């Protein structure tokens, strides 16, 4: 595994030299776009919308549409707002991880200490475990300032990027305008259904069935065969009444 970032975690006045490694990978199959006639790869070109001519990369600029007019930004403008390229993930405070809504989470990185930071790393890890807290910090990755939480997992420290508040859309316009009345008996069966389906969370029991079945088809086609794949069929209720649907669900569970 190759590290993607080297720096330090700032824990008070203690700097812990660390390396970050990507903690996630895609389970989707890497499919290329091909010309069906000769299976040649499809390449994308940057084309001027007006002239339909290809534009050389060094002629491309970035602009922001403001009041129906593009404001073009140059390298100096980007340098002005570029965050100071610090190599420290500075912990600003500690919070209960449960206080952070999952909608804020982005991606995670595993943290490995450098040789000279092993003891301080072990101290921070144990303190996070015992306090049941997570550190909230900022750091610069690929010239962008990122917000993150620092938390323990399986005996190591993990840095998980989270979104800023302004990146989360308001839910107000999606809320029902008319108040919906739920009957006590409907709520009672709904609660019973949740209890019936409640189980310890086990991520290993959830597989990417789509990618697995698609890979079966690919391997079969490579041998000139046709694979038999399982179809996921949605379950249908026999009644349109909400209460009856809940009772039927409870019996099936």
Residue pairs with C-beta under 8 A, 6 or more apart in sequence:
1 21
1 22
2 21
3 19
3 20
3 21
3 112
4 20
4 21
4 22
4 109
4 141
5 19
5 20
5 109
5 141
6 17
6 18
6 19
6 20
6 87
7 17
7 18
7 20
7 86
7 87
7 88
7 89
7 139
8 15
8 16
8 17
8 18
8 87
8 88
8 89
8 117
9 15
9 16
9 18
9 88
9 89
9 91
9 111
9 121
9 124
9 137
9 150
9 157
10 16
10 88
10 89
10 90
10 91
10 137
11 91
11 120
11 124
11 135
12 91
14 120
15 88
15 117
15 120
16 113
16 117
16 120
16 121
16 124
17 113
17 114
17 116
17 117
18 89
18 111
18 112
18 113
18 114
18 117
18 121
18 157
19 111
19 112
19 114
20 109
20 110
20 111
20 159
21 109
21 110
21 111
21 112
22 107
22 109
22 110
23 107
23 108
23 109
23 110
23 158
24 107
24 108
27 208
27 211
28 208
28 211
29 211
29 214
29 215
29 218
32 41
32 42
33 41
33 42
34 40
34 41
34 42
35 42
45 54
46 54
46 55
46 57
46 60
47 53
47 54
47 55
48 54
48 55
61 72
61 73
61 74
62 72
62 73
63 70
63 71
63 72
63 73
64 70
64 71
64 73
65 71
82 143
83 140
83 143
83 144
83 145
84 140
85 140
85 143
86 139
86 140
87 140
88 139
89 137
89 138
89 139
89 148
89 150
89 159
90 137
90 138
90 139
91 135
91 136
91 137
91 150
92 135
92 136
92 137
92 138
93 135
93 136
94 131
94 133
94 134
94 135
94 136
95 133
95 134
95 136
95 149
96 132
96 133
96 134
97 132
97 133
97 134
97 149
97 151
100 134
100 149
100 162
103 163
103 168
104 162
104 163
104 168
105 160
105 161
105 162
105 163
106 160
106 161
106 162
106 163
107 160
107 161
108 158
108 159
108 160
108 161
109 158
109 159
109 160
109 161
110 156
110 157
110 158
111 121
111 150
111 156
111 157
111 158
111 159
112 156
113 120
113 121
113 122
121 157
124 150
124 157
125 152
125 155
125 156
125 157
128 134
128 135
128 150
128 151
128 152
128 157
129 152
134 149
134 150
134 151
135 149
135 150
135 151
136 147
136 148
136 149
136 150
137 147
137 148
137 149
137 150
137 159
138 145
138 146
138 147
138 148
139 145
139 146
139 148
139 159
140 146
146 161
147 161
147 162
147 163
147 164
148 159
148 160
148 161
148 162
149 159
149 160
149 162
150 157
150 158
150 159
151 157
151 158
151 160
152 158
183 243
185 243
186 242
186 243
186 246
189 243
189 246
189 247
189 250
190 246
192 250
193 246
193 249
193 250
193 253
196 250
196 253
197 253
209 230
209 232
213 227
213 229
213 230
216 227
216 229
217 226
217 227
217 229
219 227
220 226
220 227
221 227
235 252
237 244
237 245
237 248
237 249
238 244
238 248
239 245
239 248
